[in-house]
């Protein structure tokens, strides 16, 4: 069994399944939390893309948490109607960003009262790659997967 097929199978046990894309990458998208109030809506989504290179025996992965919103805002979380600002800091070592997705997950869990263990997906891909004898690496940009 090819590693891509194994990951598609593993995806059935995760919060959302992997889908094979035209460029032969595997894509997993999952809405972590959603909140609506009057004329506004906020959503936190997780996105993961995995490329398996059978010839080179490598697996590259990209993941992100994204908050999107539309409508009229105002309240404790927001600066004013339709406007908000956030300062983001991160460290990078080699090809991986450290801390950002962990920090975002903690922040979103407080704001949206949700529990989502995104590391479950990363660890499942890492384990499947290791079991098949493939090298695993994380990418900073989705287009570098």
DSSP file (Angstrom, degrees, kcal/mol; ACC not computed):
  #  RESIDUE AA STRUCTURE BP1 BP2  ACC     N-H-->O    O-->H-N    N-H-->O    O-->H-N    TCO  KAPPA ALPHA  PHI   PSI    X-CA   Y-CA   Z-CA
    1    1 A X              0   0    0      0, 0.0     2,-0.1     0, 0.0     5,-0.0   0.000 360.0 360.0 360.0 132.0    0.0    0.0    0.0
    2    2 A X     >  -     0   0    0      1,-0.1     4,-2.0     4,-0.0     5,-0.1  -0.361 360.0-118.5 -69.1 152.6    1.3    3.5   -0.9
    3    3 A X  H  > S+     0   0    0      1,-0.2     4,-2.6     2,-0.2     5,-0.2   0.866 114.4  57.7 -61.9 -36.8    1.8    6.0    1.9
    4    4 A X  H  > S+     0   0    0      1,-0.2     4,-2.1     2,-0.2    -1,-0.2   0.913 107.5  47.4 -59.3 -42.7   -0.8    8.3    0.2
    5    5 A X  H  > S+     0   0    0      2,-0.2     4,-1.8     1,-0.2    -1,-0.2   0.882 110.6  52.1 -65.7 -38.0   -3.4    5.6    0.4
    6    6 A X  H  X S+     0   0    0     -4,-2.0     4,-2.6     2,-0.2    -2,-0.2   0.906 109.5  49.2 -64.5 -41.6   -2.4    4.9    4.0
    7    7 A X  H  X S+     0   0    0     -4,-2.6     4,-2.4     2,-0.2    11,-0.3   0.880 108.3  53.2 -66.6 -37.6   -2.9    8.6    4.9
    8    8 A X  H  X S+     0   0    0     -4,-2.1     4,-0.5     2,-0.2    10,-0.3   0.893 111.7  47.1 -61.8 -38.3   -6.3    8.6    3.2
    9    9 A X  H >< S+     0   0    0     -4,-1.8     3,-1.1     1,-0.2     4,-0.3   0.915 111.7  49.1 -68.1 -44.7   -7.3    5.6    5.3
   10   10 A X  H >< S+     0   0    0     -4,-2.6     3,-2.3     1,-0.2     4,-0.4   0.865 100.1  68.0 -62.2 -36.5   -5.9    7.3    8.5
   11   11 A X  H >< S+     0   0    0     -4,-2.4     3,-0.9     1,-0.3    -1,-0.2   0.745  86.0  68.5 -56.4 -25.1   -7.9   10.4    7.6
   12   12 A X  T << S+     0   0    0     -3,-1.1    -1,-0.3    -4,-0.5    -2,-0.2   0.712 100.9  47.7 -68.2 -19.1  -11.1    8.6    8.2
   13   13 A X  T <  S+     0   0    0     -3,-2.3    -1,-0.2    -4,-0.3    -2,-0.2   0.487  99.7  84.3 -98.3  -5.1  -10.3    8.5   12.0
   14   14 A X  S <  S-     0   0    0     -3,-0.9     3,-0.0    -4,-0.4    -3,-0.0  -0.376 101.3 -92.6 -90.4 172.2   -9.3   12.2   12.2
   15   15 A X  S    S+     0   0    0      1,-0.1     2,-0.3    -2,-0.1    -1,-0.1   0.780 114.0  11.4 -56.9 -26.3  -11.8   15.1   12.7
   16   16 A X  S    S-     0   0    0     -5,-0.1    -2,-0.2    14,-0.1     2,-0.1  -0.983  87.7-111.3-147.0 151.1  -11.9   15.4    8.9
   17   17 A X        -     0   0    0     -2,-0.3    12,-0.4    -5,-0.1     2,-0.2  -0.441  29.4-109.9 -82.9 158.4  -10.7   13.2    6.1
   18   18 A X        -     0   0    0    -10,-0.3     2,-0.4   -11,-0.3    10,-0.2  -0.580  29.3-152.2 -76.7 148.2   -7.9   13.9    3.7
   19   19 A X  E     -A   27   0A   0      8,-2.2     8,-2.5    -2,-0.2     2,-0.4  -0.995  15.5-124.2-125.0 131.6   -8.9   14.5    0.1
   20   20 A X  E     -A   26   0A   0     -2,-0.4     6,-0.2     6,-0.2     2,-0.2  -0.598  30.8-152.2 -74.6 127.4   -6.6   13.8   -2.9
   21   21 A X    >   -     0   0    0      4,-2.9     3,-1.9    -2,-0.4    -1,-0.0  -0.486  28.3-103.9 -97.4 168.4   -6.0   16.9   -5.0
   22   22 A X  T 3  S+     0   0    0      1,-0.3    -1,-0.1    -2,-0.2    -2,-0.0   0.823 122.5  55.8 -61.0 -32.1   -5.3   17.2   -8.7
   23   23 A X  T 3  S-     0   0    0      2,-0.1    -1,-0.3     1,-0.0     3,-0.1   0.285 121.1-109.8 -85.5  12.5   -1.6   18.0   -7.8
   24   24 A X  S <  S+     0   0    0     -3,-1.9    28,-0.5     1,-0.3     2,-0.2   0.578  77.9 129.1  71.0  13.5   -1.4   14.7   -5.9
   25   25 A X        -     0   0    0     26,-0.1    -4,-2.9    24,-0.0     2,-0.5  -0.564  59.6-121.6 -87.7 163.0   -1.3   16.5   -2.5
   26   26 A X  E     -AB  20  50A   0     24,-3.1    24,-2.6    -6,-0.2     2,-0.4  -0.915  27.3-163.6-105.6 131.3   -3.6   15.5    0.4
   27   27 A X  E     -AB  19  49A   0     -8,-2.5    -8,-2.2    -2,-0.5     2,-0.4  -0.948  10.0-176.4-120.3 134.4   -5.7   18.3    1.8
   28   28 A X  E     + B   0  48A   0     20,-2.6    20,-2.4    -2,-0.4     2,-0.4  -0.994   5.5 179.0-128.5 124.6   -7.6   18.3    5.1
   29   29 A X  E     + B   0  47A   0     -2,-0.4     2,-0.3   -12,-0.4    18,-0.2  -0.984   3.2 174.5-127.3 139.8   -9.8   21.2    6.1
   30   30 A X  E     - B   0  46A   0     16,-2.3    16,-3.2    -2,-0.4     2,-0.8  -0.988  30.9-133.2-148.5 130.0  -11.8   21.4    9.3
   31   31 A X  E     - B   0  45A   0     -2,-0.3    14,-0.3    14,-0.2     3,-0.1  -0.777  23.6-175.7 -84.6 113.0  -14.0   24.1   10.9
   32   32 A X  E     -     0   0A   0     12,-2.0     2,-0.3    -2,-0.8    13,-0.2   0.912  63.8  -7.3 -77.2 -46.0  -12.8   24.1   14.5
   33   33 A X  E     - B   0  44A   0     11,-1.6    11,-2.9    81,-0.1     2,-0.4  -0.995  56.8-168.0-153.6 151.6  -15.3   26.7   15.8
   34   34 A X  E     - B   0  43A   0     -2,-0.3     2,-0.4     9,-0.2     9,-0.2  -0.998   4.6-174.4-144.4 139.3  -17.9   29.0   14.6
   35   35 A X  E     - B   0  42A   0      7,-3.0     7,-3.0    -2,-0.4     2,-0.4  -0.991   1.3-172.6-140.1 128.8  -19.8   31.8   16.3
   36   36 A X  E     + B   0  41A   0     -2,-0.4     2,-0.3     5,-0.2     5,-0.2  -0.930   6.7 172.5-120.3 144.9  -22.7   33.9   15.1
   37   37 A X  E >   - B   0  40A   0      3,-2.3     3,-2.2    -2,-0.4     2,-0.1  -0.884  59.7 -57.6-153.3 120.1  -24.2   36.9   16.7
   38   38 A X  T 3  S-     0   0    0     -2,-0.3    -1,-0.1     1,-0.3    33,-0.0  -0.245 125.2  -5.5  46.5-109.0  -26.8   39.1   15.0
   39   39 A X  T 3  S+     0   0    0     33,-0.2    33,-0.8    -2,-0.1     2,-0.3   0.062 122.8  76.8-102.9  24.7  -25.3   40.4   11.8
   40   40 A X  E <   -BC  37  71A   0     -3,-2.2    -3,-2.3    31,-0.3     2,-0.3  -0.937  51.1-171.0-135.2 157.8  -21.8   38.9   12.3
   41   41 A X  E     -BC  36  70A   0     29,-2.5    29,-2.1    -2,-0.3     2,-0.4  -0.986   1.7-169.7-148.4 135.4  -20.1   35.6   12.0
   42   42 A X  E     -BC  35  69A   0     -7,-3.0    -7,-3.0    -2,-0.3     2,-0.4  -0.958   8.2-176.0-125.3 146.0  -16.6   34.4   13.1
   43   43 A X  E     -BC  34  68A   0     25,-2.8    25,-3.0    -2,-0.4     2,-0.5  -1.000  16.3-156.1-144.5 140.2  -15.0   31.1   12.2
   44   44 A X  E     -BC  33  67A   0    -11,-2.9   -12,-2.0    -2,-0.4   -11,-1.6  -0.978  22.7-177.6-113.9 126.4  -11.8   29.3   13.0
   45   45 A X  E     -BC  31  66A   0     21,-2.8    21,-2.7    -2,-0.5     2,-0.4  -0.938  19.0-144.7-128.0 150.4  -10.6   26.7   10.5
   46   46 A X  E     -BC  30  65A   0    -16,-3.2   -16,-2.3    -2,-0.3     2,-0.4  -0.902  17.1-173.1-109.8 137.8   -7.7   24.3   10.3
   47   47 A X  E     +BC  29  64A   0     17,-2.3    17,-2.0    -2,-0.4     2,-0.4  -0.999   4.5 178.5-135.7 135.8   -6.0   23.5    7.0
   48   48 A X  E     -BC  28  63A   0    -20,-2.4   -20,-2.6    -2,-0.4     2,-0.4  -1.000   6.5-170.6-138.8 133.8   -3.4   20.9    6.4
   49   49 A X  E     -BC  27  62A   0     13,-2.4    13,-2.4    -2,-0.4     2,-0.4  -0.994   6.6-170.9-127.4 134.0   -1.7   20.0    3.1
   50   50 A X  E     -BC  26  61A   0    -24,-2.6   -24,-3.1    -2,-0.4     2,-0.5  -0.980   7.2-164.5-127.3 133.2    0.6   16.9    2.8
   51   51 A X  E     - C   0  60A   0      9,-2.7     9,-2.4    -2,-0.4     2,-0.5  -0.979   7.0-159.7-118.0 125.5    2.8   15.9   -0.2
   52   52 A X  E     - C   0  59A   0     -2,-0.5     2,-0.7   -28,-0.5     7,-0.2  -0.911   1.9-165.2-103.9 123.2    4.2   12.4   -0.3
   53   53 A X  E  >> - C   0  58A   0      5,-3.1     5,-1.8    -2,-0.5     4,-1.0  -0.881   6.6-178.3-108.4  98.8    7.3   11.9   -2.5
   54   54 A X  T  45S+     0   0    0     -2,-0.7    -1,-0.2     1,-0.2     3,-0.1   0.858  80.8  53.0 -66.9 -35.3    7.5    8.1   -3.0
   55   55 A X  T  45S+     0   0    0      1,-0.2    -1,-0.2     2,-0.1    -2,-0.1   0.922 119.2  33.9 -66.4 -43.9   10.7    8.4   -5.1
   56   56 A X  T  45S-     0   0    0      2,-0.1    -1,-0.2    79,-0.0    -2,-0.2   0.471 103.9-128.9 -89.8  -2.8   12.5   10.5   -2.5
   57   57 A X  T  <5 +     0   0    0     -4,-1.0    78,-2.7     1,-0.2     2,-0.3   0.920  63.8 130.8  53.2  49.1   10.9    8.8    0.4
   58   58 A X  E   < -Cd  53 135A   0     -5,-1.8    -5,-3.1    76,-0.3     2,-0.4  -0.940  45.0-158.4-130.7 153.8    9.9   12.2    1.9
   59   59 A X  E     -Cd  52 136A   0     76,-2.7    78,-2.2    -2,-0.3     2,-0.4  -0.997   9.8-167.8-129.9 125.1    6.7   13.7    3.4
   60   60 A X  E     -Cd  51 137A   0     -9,-2.4    -9,-2.7    -2,-0.4     2,-0.4  -0.924   8.7-171.3-113.5 140.8    6.2   17.5    3.5
   61   61 A X  E     -Cd  50 138A   0     76,-2.0    78,-3.0    -2,-0.4     2,-0.4  -0.984  13.0-171.7-136.9 142.7    3.4   19.0    5.5
   62   62 A X  E     +C   49   0A   0    -13,-2.4   -13,-2.4    -2,-0.4     2,-0.3  -0.986  13.0 175.2-127.3 140.4    1.9   22.5    6.0
   63   63 A X  E     +C   48   0A   0     76,-0.4     2,-0.3    -2,-0.4   -15,-0.2  -0.992   2.5 171.7-144.1 153.1   -0.7   23.4    8.6
   64   64 A X  E     -C   47   0A   0    -17,-2.0   -17,-2.3    -2,-0.3     2,-0.4  -0.991  25.9-140.4-155.8 153.2   -2.4   26.6    9.7
   65   65 A X  E     -C   46   0A   0     -2,-0.3     2,-0.4   -19,-0.2   -19,-0.2  -0.961  28.5-171.2-109.3 134.9   -5.2   27.9   11.9
   66   66 A X  E     -C   45   0A   0    -21,-2.7   -21,-2.8    -2,-0.4     2,-0.5  -0.992  15.2-155.6-133.4 133.8   -7.2   30.8   10.4
   67   67 A X  E     -C   44   0A   0     -2,-0.4     2,-0.3   -23,-0.2   -23,-0.2  -0.933  18.2-179.9-106.1 128.2   -9.8   33.0   11.9
   68   68 A X  E     +C   43   0A   0    -25,-3.0   -25,-2.8    -2,-0.5     2,-0.3  -0.939   1.4 176.5-126.1 151.6  -12.2   34.7    9.4
   69   69 A X  E     -C   42   0A   0     -2,-0.3     2,-0.3   -27,-0.2   -27,-0.2  -0.994   9.8-179.7-151.0 152.7  -15.0   37.0   10.1
   70   70 A X  E     +C   41   0A   0    -29,-2.1   -29,-2.5    -2,-0.3     2,-0.2  -0.984  45.0  42.7-150.7 157.0  -17.7   39.1    8.4
   71   71 A X  E    S-C   40   0A   0     -2,-0.3     2,-0.4   -31,-0.2   -31,-0.3  -0.701  95.2 -31.0 110.4-163.8  -20.4   41.4    9.5
   72   72 A X        -     0   0    0    -33,-0.8     2,-0.3    -2,-0.2   -33,-0.2  -0.819  62.6-170.4 -97.4 132.2  -20.6   44.2   12.1
   73   73 A X        +     0   0    0     -2,-0.4     2,-0.2     7,-0.1    10,-0.1  -0.787  20.9 138.9-122.1 163.5  -18.5   43.7   15.2
   74   74 A X        +     0   0    0     -2,-0.3     2,-0.3     7,-0.1     3,-0.1  -0.582  33.4  75.6 164.5 136.3  -18.1   45.3   18.6
   75   75 A X  S    S-     0   0    0      3,-0.5     3,-0.3    -2,-0.2    -2,-0.0  -0.975  90.1 -31.8 146.9-161.7  -17.6   44.0   22.1
   76   76 A X  S    S+     0   0    0     -2,-0.3    -1,-0.1     1,-0.2     0, 0.0   0.889 132.7  41.3 -62.0 -44.1  -14.9   42.6   24.3
   77   77 A X  S    S+     0   0    0     -3,-0.1     2,-0.3    34,-0.1    -1,-0.2   0.675 109.9  67.3 -78.8 -17.8  -13.0   40.7   21.6
   78   78 A X        -     0   0    0     -3,-0.3    -3,-0.5     1,-0.1     6,-0.2  -0.734  66.5-143.3-116.1 153.6  -13.1   43.5   19.0
   79   79 A X  S    S-     0   0    0      4,-0.9     2,-0.3    -2,-0.3     5,-0.2   0.896  75.4 -50.5 -76.6 -43.2  -11.8   47.0   18.6
   80   80 A X  B >  S-E   83   0B   0      3,-1.5     3,-1.6    -6,-0.1     2,-0.4  -0.952  90.1 -25.5-175.0-173.6  -14.8   48.4   16.9
   81   81 A X  T 3  S-     0   0    0     -2,-0.3    -7,-0.1     1,-0.3    -9,-0.1  -0.358 126.4 -19.5 -58.6 111.5  -17.3   48.0   14.1
   82   82 A X  T 3  S+     0   0    0     -2,-0.4     2,-0.4     1,-0.1    -1,-0.3   0.555 116.8 101.5  71.9   9.5  -15.5   45.9   11.5
   83   83 A X  B <   +E   80   0B   0     -3,-1.6    -3,-1.5   -10,-0.1    -4,-0.9  -0.978  35.1 152.1-130.6 139.6  -12.0   46.7   12.7
   84   84 A X        -     0   0    0     -2,-0.4     2,-0.3    -5,-0.2    -6,-0.1  -0.979  20.8-154.4-157.3 156.1   -9.5   44.7   14.7
   85   85 A X        -     0   0    0     -2,-0.3     2,-0.4     2,-0.0    -2,-0.0  -0.971   8.9-177.2-133.8 147.0   -5.7   44.5   15.1
   86   86 A X        -     0   0    0     -2,-0.3     2,-0.5     2,-0.0    -2,-0.0  -0.988  17.4-145.3-146.0 133.9   -3.5   41.7   16.3
   87   87 A X        -     0   0    0     -2,-0.4     2,-0.4     2,-0.0    -2,-0.0  -0.869  20.6-165.4 -97.5 131.1    0.3   41.6   16.8
   88   88 A X        -     0   0    0     -2,-0.5     2,-0.4     2,-0.0    12,-0.0  -0.964   8.1-178.4-121.1 131.8    1.8   38.2   15.9
   89   89 A X        +     0   0    0     -2,-0.4     2,-0.3    10,-0.0    -2,-0.0  -0.952   9.2 163.3-125.0 149.0    5.3   37.1   16.9
   90   90 A X        -     0   0    0     -2,-0.4     2,-0.3     9,-0.1     9,-0.1  -0.984  28.1-131.4-156.1 163.4    7.0   33.8   16.1
   91   91 A X  E     -F   98   0C   0      7,-1.3     7,-3.0    -2,-0.3     2,-0.4  -0.883  17.1-158.1-113.7 149.8   10.3   32.1   15.9
   92   92 A X  E     -F   97   0C   0     -2,-0.3     2,-0.4     5,-0.2     5,-0.2  -0.997   9.5-178.1-129.1 137.3   11.6   30.1   13.1
   93   93 A X  E >   -F   96   0C   0      3,-2.1     3,-1.7    -2,-0.4     2,-0.5  -0.975  68.3 -37.5-131.7 118.9   14.3   27.4   13.2
   94   94 A X  T 3  S-     0   0    0     -2,-0.4    -2,-0.0     1,-0.2     0, 0.0  -0.567 125.3 -25.4  68.3-120.0   15.3   25.8   10.0
   95   95 A X  T 3  S+     0   0    0     -2,-0.5     2,-0.4    43,-0.1    -1,-0.2   0.316 118.4  89.6-109.5   7.4   12.1   25.4    8.0
   96   96 A X  E <   -F   93   0C   0     -3,-1.7    -3,-2.1    43,-0.1     2,-0.5  -0.871  64.6-140.5-113.3 139.2    9.6   25.3   10.8
   97   97 A X  E     -F   92   0C   0     -2,-0.4     2,-0.4    -5,-0.2    -5,-0.2  -0.808  26.6-150.9 -87.0 133.0    7.7   28.1   12.6
   98   98 A X  E     +F   91   0C   0     -7,-3.0    -7,-1.3    -2,-0.5     2,-0.1  -0.860  62.3   3.5-109.1 140.6    7.5   27.5   16.3
   99   99 A X  S  > S+     0   0    0     -2,-0.4     4,-3.0    -9,-0.1     5,-0.2   0.024  95.0  98.7  89.1 -28.6    4.8   28.5   18.7
  100  100 A X  H  > S+     0   0    0     -9,-0.2     4,-2.9     1,-0.2     5,-0.2   0.954  87.8  39.4 -64.1 -53.1    2.4   30.2   16.3
  101  101 A X  H  > S+     0   0    0      1,-0.2     4,-2.2     2,-0.2    -1,-0.2   0.862 117.8  50.8 -68.5 -33.5   -0.1   27.4   15.9
  102  102 A X  H  > S+     0   0    0      2,-0.2     4,-2.1     1,-0.2    -1,-0.2   0.943 113.2  45.2 -64.5 -47.5    0.2   26.5   19.6
  103  103 A X  H  X S+     0   0    0     -4,-3.0     4,-2.5     1,-0.2    -2,-0.2   0.917 113.7  49.7 -62.6 -44.1   -0.4   30.1   20.7
  104  104 A X  H  X S+     0   0    0     -4,-2.9     4,-3.2    -5,-0.2     5,-0.3   0.913 109.0  52.2 -61.9 -42.5   -3.3   30.5   18.2
  105  105 A X  H  X S+     0   0    0     -4,-2.2     4,-2.3     1,-0.2    -1,-0.2   0.912 111.1  46.8 -62.0 -42.8   -5.0   27.2   19.4
  106  106 A X  H  X S+     0   0    0     -4,-2.1     4,-1.6     2,-0.2    -1,-0.2   0.924 114.7  47.2 -64.5 -43.4   -4.8   28.4   23.1
  107  107 A X  H  X S+     0   0    0     -4,-2.5     4,-2.3     1,-0.2    -2,-0.2   0.941 114.6  45.2 -62.6 -48.8   -6.2   31.8   22.1
  108  108 A X  H  X S+     0   0    0     -4,-3.2     4,-3.1     1,-0.2     5,-0.3   0.860 108.1  58.0 -65.5 -35.8   -9.0   30.4   20.0
  109  109 A X  H  X>S+     0   0    0     -4,-2.3     4,-1.0    -5,-0.3     5,-0.6   0.878 110.8  43.4 -62.5 -37.0   -9.9   27.8   22.7
  110  110 A X  H  <5S+     0   0    0     -4,-1.6    -2,-0.2    -3,-0.2    -1,-0.2   0.927 118.7  42.9 -71.1 -45.6  -10.4   30.6   25.2
  111  111 A X  H  <5S+     0   0    0     -4,-2.3    -2,-0.2     1,-0.2    -3,-0.2   0.861 127.1  29.0 -71.7 -36.8  -12.4   32.8   22.8
  112  112 A X  H  <5S-     0   0    0     -4,-3.1    -1,-0.2    -5,-0.2    -3,-0.2   0.446  97.6-126.9-106.6  -2.0  -14.5   30.1   21.2
  113  113 A X  T  <5 +     0   0    0     -4,-1.0     2,-0.3    -5,-0.3    -3,-0.2   0.946  63.9 133.6  55.0  52.0  -14.8   27.6   24.1
  114  114 A X      < -     0   0    0     -5,-0.6     2,-0.5    -6,-0.3    -1,-0.2  -0.895  50.1-144.3-129.4 159.7  -13.6   24.8   21.9
  115  115 A X        +     0   0    0     -2,-0.3     2,-0.4   -83,-0.2   -10,-0.0  -0.986  27.0 161.3-125.1 120.4  -11.1   22.0   22.2
  116  116 A X        -     0   0    0     -2,-0.5     2,-1.2   -11,-0.1     3,-0.2  -0.951  26.2-155.9-142.0 118.6   -9.2   20.9   19.1
  117  117 A X    >   +     0   0    0     -2,-0.4     3,-1.4     1,-0.2     4,-0.4  -0.724  17.2 173.6 -96.4  87.1   -6.0   18.9   19.2
  118  118 A X  T >> S+     0   0    0     -2,-1.2     4,-1.4     1,-0.3     3,-1.0   0.773  73.4  69.6 -64.6 -25.7   -4.4   19.9   15.9
  119  119 A X  H 3> S+     0   0    0      1,-0.3     4,-3.2     2,-0.2    -1,-0.3   0.736  84.2  71.7 -66.6 -20.2   -1.3   17.9   16.9
  120  120 A X  H <> S+     0   0    0     -3,-1.4     4,-1.7     2,-0.2    -1,-0.3   0.898 100.7  44.4 -58.8 -40.3   -3.3   14.7   16.5
  121  121 A X  H <> S+     0   0    0     -3,-1.0     4,-2.2    -4,-0.4    -2,-0.2   0.938 114.8  47.0 -70.9 -47.5   -3.2   15.2   12.7
  122  122 A X  H  X S+     0   0    0     -4,-1.4     4,-2.7     1,-0.2    -2,-0.2   0.920 113.7  48.7 -60.1 -44.4    0.5   16.1   12.6
  123  123 A X  H  X S+     0   0    0     -4,-3.2     4,-2.6     1,-0.2    -1,-0.2   0.862 109.1  52.7 -66.0 -35.7    1.4   13.2   14.8
  124  124 A X  H  X S+     0   0    0     -4,-1.7     4,-2.2    -5,-0.3    -1,-0.2   0.908 112.5  44.7 -65.5 -41.5   -0.7   10.8   12.7
  125  125 A X  H  X S+     0   0    0     -4,-2.2     4,-2.3     2,-0.2    -2,-0.2   0.923 114.1  49.9 -67.9 -43.9    1.1   11.9    9.5
  126  126 A X  H  X S+     0   0    0     -4,-2.7     4,-2.7     1,-0.2    -2,-0.2   0.921 112.4  47.4 -58.5 -45.9    4.5   11.8   11.2
  127  127 A X  H  X S+     0   0    0     -4,-2.6     4,-2.9     1,-0.2    -1,-0.2   0.911 111.6  49.3 -65.0 -43.8    3.9    8.3   12.6
  128  128 A X  H  X S+     0   0    0     -4,-2.2     4,-1.5     2,-0.2    -1,-0.2   0.895 112.9  48.6 -62.9 -39.4    2.7    7.0    9.2
  129  129 A X  H  X>S+     0   0    0     -4,-2.3     5,-3.2     2,-0.2     4,-0.5   0.934 113.4  46.3 -65.4 -46.4    5.8    8.5    7.5
  130  130 A X  H ><5S+     0   0    0     -4,-2.7     3,-1.1     1,-0.2    -2,-0.2   0.913 110.4  53.1 -63.1 -43.1    8.1    7.0   10.1
  131  131 A X  H 3<5S+     0   0    0     -4,-2.9    -1,-0.2     1,-0.3    -2,-0.2   0.832 111.9  46.0 -61.4 -31.9    6.4    3.6    9.9
  132  132 A X  H 3<5S-     0   0    0     -4,-1.5    -1,-0.3    -5,-0.2    -2,-0.2   0.476 119.4-110.2 -89.6  -3.1    6.9    3.6    6.1
  133  133 A X  T <<5S+     0   0    0     -3,-1.1     2,-0.3    -4,-0.5    -3,-0.2   0.744  70.5 141.2  81.8  23.7   10.5    4.7    6.4
  134  134 A X      < -     0   0    0     -5,-3.2     2,-0.3    -6,-0.2    -1,-0.3  -0.729  53.8-118.7 -98.9 148.5    9.9    8.2    5.0
  135  135 A X  E     -d   58   0A   0    -78,-2.7   -76,-2.7    -2,-0.3     2,-0.4  -0.652  29.7-148.1 -80.7 142.7   11.5   11.4    6.2
  136  136 A X  E     +d   59   0A   0     -2,-0.3     2,-0.3   -78,-0.2   -76,-0.2  -0.925  21.2 168.7-116.6 137.1    9.1   14.0    7.6
  137  137 A X  E     -d   60   0A   0    -78,-2.2   -76,-2.0    -2,-0.4     2,-0.3  -0.996  26.6-132.6-145.9 150.7    9.4   17.8    7.4
  138  138 A X  E     -d   61   0A   0     -2,-0.3     2,-0.3   -78,-0.2   -76,-0.2  -0.763  21.1-144.7 -98.1 146.5    7.1   20.8    8.0
  139  139 A X        -     0   0    0    -78,-3.0   -76,-0.4    -2,-0.3   -42,-0.2  -0.855  10.6-146.2-112.2 147.7    6.9   23.7    5.5
  140  140 A X  S    S+     0   0    0     -2,-0.3     2,-0.4     1,-0.1    -1,-0.1   0.769  86.9  41.6 -80.3 -28.2    6.5   27.4    6.3
  141  141 A X  S >  S-     0   0    0      1,-0.1     3,-1.4   -79,-0.0     4,-0.2  -0.950  74.4-134.9-125.8 142.9    4.4   28.1    3.2
  142  142 A X  G >  S+     0   0    0     -2,-0.4     3,-1.5     1,-0.3    -1,-0.1   0.850 105.1  58.5 -63.6 -34.7    1.6   26.1    1.7
  143  143 A X  G 3  S+     0   0    0      1,-0.3    -1,-0.3     2,-0.1   -81,-0.0   0.585  97.5  62.4 -74.8  -6.4    3.0   26.5   -1.8
  144  144 A X  G <         0   0    0     -3,-1.4    -1,-0.3     1,-0.2    -2,-0.2   0.399 360.0 360.0 -94.8   2.7    6.3   24.9   -0.8
  145  145 A X    <         0   0    0     -3,-1.5   -85,-0.2    -4,-0.2    -1,-0.2   0.485 360.0 360.0 -73.3 360.0    4.6   21.6    0.0
